[in-house]
Amino acid sequence: MRYQFLAGAAVVVMTAALAACGSSSDGSKEKVAGAGPAAASQPVAGPEAGDGAAPSTGPKASPTSAPPRIPSDELTPATGSFTKKQKEYLVDRVPKGMDPAAVLQTGQETCDRLTYLVKGDRDTAVGAIVTGEIAGAEPAVAHLCVQHQDLVERAAGGYADGTYEGRQLRPGRYRDVTPTRTCSWQIAGANGKDLASGSSDDGKRTAITIPAAARGFTSTGCYAWLPEGDNG
């Protein structure tokens, strides 16, 4: 009886083991099979936002060139006609699609502003050209208001606030224009040696001399320096 009981127990144990193996094998298969759909359900990474701009990593487009200009023989106003000087001023200045009269008006306004400033103070007018506050003065004066040519010529020898070195320097005597109370300047020689320097806390105009030995000139808060005497 005992032998039969043990034999039966062994059969039960073996049967349970086989069932467990079959369950484990099936379970493993189910796990692997389940891994496939699970992996597939994850979204596949598409191009990032940066990838969409990939073409930009290639050769970049050339900068947009300046618009073509209206040929001189086509420079005509909507009404009336331009004088010879006016047309000379407009040559190579009017982009296609723009009214030449509008460009001419800009030049005329430059002349009008110079005329206004000269009435108040001639040096202020020259200083406005030196600093670029009045832009495009040279071509406007050359064609539309030649009476101000001396202003342009004097402005060519002046200095706006900033730093100048080497060949930018022109030895001579200069006077500042409408300086602020924080106007300061320095003239340096070889190896940065301080040849002259100064400042103004009262806003009064100052005269300086840039010697031939100067290698650098720096100005801050003085607006502009105009040449005096023979170097003007």
One Martini backbone bead per residue (centre of mass of N, CA, C, O) as a GRO file, in nm:
protein
  232
    1MET     BB    1   0.060   0.062  -0.021
    2ARG     BB    2   0.298   0.248   0.011
    3TYR     BB    3   0.401   0.217  -0.277
    4GLN     BB    4   0.148   0.323  -0.421
    5PHE     BB    5   0.154   0.598  -0.288
    6LEU     BB    6   0.432   0.684  -0.394
    7ALA     BB    7   0.373   0.643  -0.693
    8GLY     BB    8   0.140   0.841  -0.707
    9ALA     BB    9   0.297   1.086  -0.612
   10ALA     BB   10   0.500   1.087  -0.843
   11VAL     BB   11   0.298   1.129  -1.066
   12VAL     BB   12   0.190   1.398  -0.965
   13VAL     BB   13   0.458   1.548  -0.966
   14MET     BB   14   0.525   1.505  -1.267
   15THR     BB   15   0.269   1.632  -1.380
   16ALA     BB   16   0.317   1.913  -1.253
   17ALA     BB   17   0.586   1.965  -1.391
   18LEU     BB   18   0.490   1.947  -1.682
   19ALA     BB   19   0.280   2.172  -1.656
   20ALA     BB   20   0.480   2.389  -1.578
   21CYS     BB   21   0.650   2.376  -1.835
   22GLY     BB   22   0.424   2.438  -2.028
   23SER     BB   23   0.347   2.710  -1.902
   24SER     BB   24   0.625   2.842  -1.932
   25SER     BB   25   0.650   2.814  -2.235
   26ASP     BB   26   0.389   2.962  -2.305
   27GLY     BB   27   0.451   3.216  -2.148
   28SER     BB   28   0.700   3.291  -2.309
   29LYS     BB   29   0.560   3.319  -2.577
   30GLU     BB   30   0.363   3.541  -2.486
   31LYS     BB   31   0.579   3.749  -2.412
   32VAL     BB   32   0.708   3.774  -2.690
   33ALA     BB   33   0.452   3.839  -2.843
   34GLY     BB   34   0.385   4.089  -2.667
   35ALA     BB   35   0.646   4.257  -2.742
   36GLY     BB   36   0.583   4.329  -3.025
   37PRO     BB   37   0.329   4.514  -3.004
   38ALA     BB   38   0.452   4.700  -2.794
   39ALA     BB   39   0.676   4.809  -2.973
   40ALA     BB   40   0.486   4.901  -3.207
   41SER     BB   41   0.317   5.109  -3.029
   42GLN     BB   42   0.554   5.274  -3.045
   43PRO     BB   43   0.658   5.556  -3.160
   44VAL     BB   44   0.817   5.665  -3.429
   45ALA     BB   45   1.071   5.863  -3.480
   46GLY     BB   46   1.071   6.149  -3.624
   47PRO     BB   47   1.136   6.436  -3.737
   48GLU     BB   48   1.255   6.690  -3.618
   49ALA     BB   49   1.235   7.021  -3.625
   50GLY     BB   50   1.530   7.045  -3.718
   51ASP     BB   51   1.513   6.842  -3.956
   52GLY     BB   52   1.324   7.017  -4.133
   53ALA     BB   53   1.590   7.227  -4.161
   54ALA     BB   54   1.821   7.080  -4.314
   55PRO     BB   55   1.873   7.259  -4.573
   56SER     BB   56   2.029   7.486  -4.405
   57THR     BB   57   2.306   7.316  -4.397
   58GLY     BB   58   2.356   7.407  -4.652
   59PRO     BB   59   2.373   7.616  -4.880
   60LYS     BB   60   2.335   7.942  -4.870
   61ALA     BB   61   2.174   8.199  -4.949
   62SER     BB   62   2.206   8.470  -5.109
   63PRO     BB   63   2.211   8.777  -5.071
   64THR     BB   64   2.023   9.032  -5.122
   65SER     BB   65   2.019   9.237  -5.365
   66ALA     BB   66   2.007   9.520  -5.499
   67PRO     BB   67   1.797   9.698  -5.650
   68PRO     BB   68   1.725   9.806  -5.933
   69ARG     BB   69   1.777  10.075  -6.138
   70ILE     BB   70   1.684  10.351  -6.290
   71PRO     BB   71   1.730  10.466  -6.575
   72SER     BB   72   1.814  10.778  -6.680
   73ASP     BB   73   1.598  10.777  -6.929
   74GLU     BB   74   1.353  10.717  -6.691
   75LEU     BB   75   1.374  10.995  -6.537
   76THR     BB   76   1.045  11.072  -6.455
   77PRO     BB   77   0.791  11.249  -6.373
   78ALA     BB   78   0.455  11.259  -6.352
   79THR     BB   79   0.517  11.570  -6.367
   80GLY     BB   80   0.691  11.727  -6.576
   81SER     BB   81   1.041  11.811  -6.494
   82PHE     BB   82   1.380  11.783  -6.481
   83THR     BB   83   1.660  11.901  -6.409
   84LYS     BB   84   1.982  11.852  -6.460
   85LYS     BB   85   2.064  11.836  -6.156
   86GLN     BB   86   1.842  11.647  -6.064
   87LYS     BB   87   1.919  11.412  -6.250
   88GLU     BB   88   2.207  11.375  -6.144
   89TYR     BB   89   2.117  11.297  -5.857
   90LEU     BB   90   1.935  11.038  -5.948
   91VAL     BB   91   2.153  10.879  -6.045
   92ASP     BB   92   2.160  10.567  -5.897
   93ARG     BB   93   1.900  10.624  -5.667
   94VAL     BB   94   1.651  10.471  -5.813
   95PRO     BB   95   1.447  10.238  -5.753
   96LYS     BB   96   1.253  10.021  -5.869
   97GLY     BB   97   0.922  10.149  -5.801
   98MET     BB   98   1.015  10.440  -5.752
   99ASP     BB   99   0.976  10.769  -5.698
  100PRO     BB  100   1.184  11.014  -5.794
  101ALA     BB  101   1.055  11.249  -5.630
  102ALA     BB  102   1.115  11.126  -5.348
  103VAL     BB  103   1.425  11.135  -5.370
  104LEU     BB  104   1.446  11.437  -5.425
  105GLN     BB  105   1.319  11.530  -5.158
  106THR     BB  106   1.544  11.428  -4.974
  107GLY     BB  107   1.763  11.617  -5.087
  108GLN     BB  108   1.611  11.884  -5.031
  109GLU     BB  109   1.593  11.848  -4.723
  110THR     BB  110   1.894  11.864  -4.675
  111CYS     BB  111   1.926  12.154  -4.777
  112ASP     BB  112   1.721  12.286  -4.585
  113ARG     BB  113   1.868  12.214  -4.323
  114LEU     BB  114   2.131  12.363  -4.378
  115THR     BB  115   2.008  12.642  -4.407
  116TYR     BB  116   1.895  12.655  -4.121
  117LEU     BB  117   2.165  12.613  -3.959
  118VAL     BB  118   2.331  12.848  -4.075
  119LYS     BB  119   2.157  13.075  -3.948
  120GLY     BB  120   2.247  12.997  -3.657
  121ASP     BB  121   2.516  12.790  -3.714
  122ARG     BB  122   2.777  12.687  -3.895
  123ASP     BB  123   2.912  12.467  -3.716
  124THR     BB  124   2.658  12.296  -3.676
  125ALA     BB  125   2.630  12.215  -3.971
  126VAL     BB  126   2.903  12.074  -3.993
  127GLY     BB  127   2.863  11.874  -3.758
  128ALA     BB  128   2.619  11.723  -3.888
  129ILE     BB  129   2.799  11.601  -4.109
  130VAL     BB  130   3.021  11.461  -3.950
  131THR     BB  131   2.810  11.271  -3.778
  132GLY     BB  132   2.547  11.209  -3.977
  133GLU     BB  133   2.284  11.363  -3.914
  134ILE     BB  134   2.341  11.451  -4.210
  135ALA     BB  135   2.263  11.268  -4.466
  136GLY     BB  136   2.375  11.301  -4.789
  137ALA     BB  137   2.520  11.584  -4.840
  138GLU     BB  138   2.716  11.572  -5.079
  139PRO     BB  139   2.519  11.513  -5.322
  140ALA     BB  140   2.316  11.737  -5.263
  141VAL     BB  141   2.514  11.976  -5.287
  142ALA     BB  142   2.637  11.915  -5.574
  143HIS     BB  143   2.321  11.950  -5.714
  144LEU     BB  144   2.111  12.139  -5.514
  145CYS     BB  145   2.336  12.311  -5.303
  146VAL     BB  146   2.623  12.467  -5.374
  147GLN     BB  147   2.635  12.690  -5.143
  148HIS     BB  148   2.738  12.435  -4.934
  149GLN     BB  149   3.029  12.332  -5.006
  150ASP     BB  150   3.201  12.438  -4.764
  151LEU     BB  151   3.079  12.246  -4.554
  152VAL     BB  152   3.177  11.977  -4.674
  153GLU     BB  153   3.481  12.043  -4.678
  154ARG     BB  154   3.511  12.087  -4.371
  155ALA     BB  155   3.393  11.813  -4.275
  156ALA     BB  156   3.626  11.630  -4.397
  157GLY     BB  157   3.827  11.742  -4.143
  158GLY     BB  158   3.667  11.605  -3.924
  159TYR     BB  159   3.537  11.492  -3.594
  160ALA     BB  160   3.387  11.252  -3.435
  161ASP     BB  161   3.304  11.070  -3.208
  162GLY     BB  162   3.591  10.870  -3.109
  163THR     BB  163   3.838  10.658  -3.270
  164TYR     BB  164   4.176  10.739  -3.383
  165GLU     BB  165   4.423  10.617  -3.626
  166GLY     BB  166   4.688  10.702  -3.785
  167ARG     BB  167   4.570  10.794  -4.096
  168GLN     BB  168   4.323  10.945  -3.957
  169LEU     BB  169   4.522  11.157  -3.892
  170ARG     BB  170   4.529  11.533  -3.863
  171PRO     BB  171   4.721  11.770  -3.827
  172GLY     BB  172   4.604  12.024  -3.592
  173ARG     BB  173   4.346  12.251  -3.541
  174TYR     BB  174   4.070  12.224  -3.296
  175ARG     BB  175   3.704  12.246  -3.250
  176ASP     BB  176   3.436  12.209  -3.076
  177VAL     BB  177   3.083  12.099  -3.081
  178THR     BB  178   2.849  12.105  -2.868
  179PRO     BB  179   2.930  12.026  -2.583
  180THR     BB  180   2.923  11.849  -2.312
  181ARG     BB  181   2.973  11.795  -1.963
  182THR     BB  182   3.130  11.506  -2.072
  183CYS     BB  183   3.367  11.607  -2.217
  184SER     BB  184   3.634  11.407  -2.371
  185TRP     BB  185   4.002  11.380  -2.428
  186GLN     BB  186   4.270  11.213  -2.633
  187ILE     BB  187   4.628  11.216  -2.695
  188ALA     BB  188   4.836  10.979  -2.856
  189GLY     BB  189   5.128  10.814  -2.877
  190ALA     BB  190   5.365  10.622  -2.858
  191ASN     BB  191   5.270  10.358  -2.668
  192GLY     BB  192   5.027  10.543  -2.544
  193LYS     BB  193   5.117  10.816  -2.492
  194ASP     BB  194   5.038  11.105  -2.320
  195LEU     BB  195   5.004  11.419  -2.476
  196ALA     BB  196   4.684  11.478  -2.436
  197SER     BB  197   4.417  11.609  -2.215
  198GLY     BB  198   4.054  11.636  -2.141
  199SER     BB  199   3.778  11.837  -2.000
  200SER     BB  200   3.416  11.919  -1.961
  201ASP     BB  201   3.181  12.090  -1.719
  202ASP     BB  202   3.049  12.358  -1.898
  203GLY     BB  203   3.013  12.335  -2.228
  204LYS     BB  204   3.258  12.458  -2.347
  205ARG     BB  205   3.463  12.538  -2.584
  206THR     BB  206   3.746  12.363  -2.738
  207ALA     BB  207   4.096  12.365  -2.801
  208ILE     BB  208   4.312  12.170  -3.016
  209THR     BB  209   4.622  11.976  -3.080
  210ILE     BB  210   4.738  11.775  -3.343
  211PRO     BB  211   5.016  11.617  -3.374
  212ALA     BB  212   5.247  11.442  -3.561
  213ALA     BB  213   5.296  11.232  -3.308
  214ALA     BB  214   5.031  11.117  -3.334
  215ARG     BB  215   4.836  10.789  -3.287
  216GLY     BB  216   4.583  10.905  -3.115
  217PHE     BB  217   4.215  10.969  -3.097
  218THR     BB  218   3.979  11.064  -2.833
  219SER     BB  219   3.611  11.104  -2.817
  220THR     BB  220   3.365  11.227  -2.565
  221GLY     BB  221   3.087  11.434  -2.569
  222CYS     BB  222   3.170  11.653  -2.826
  223TYR     BB  223   3.051  11.548  -3.112
  224ALA     BB  224   3.264  11.769  -3.263
  225TRP     BB  225   3.550  11.841  -3.480
  226LEU     BB  226   3.694  12.137  -3.612
  227PRO     BB  227   3.874  12.294  -3.829
  228GLU     BB  228   4.141  12.532  -3.828
  229GLY     BB  229   4.241  12.733  -4.049
  230ASP     BB  230   4.463  12.576  -4.267
  231ASN     BB  231   4.314  12.282  -4.186
  232GLY     BB  232   4.010  12.354  -4.318
   0.00000   0.00000   0.00000
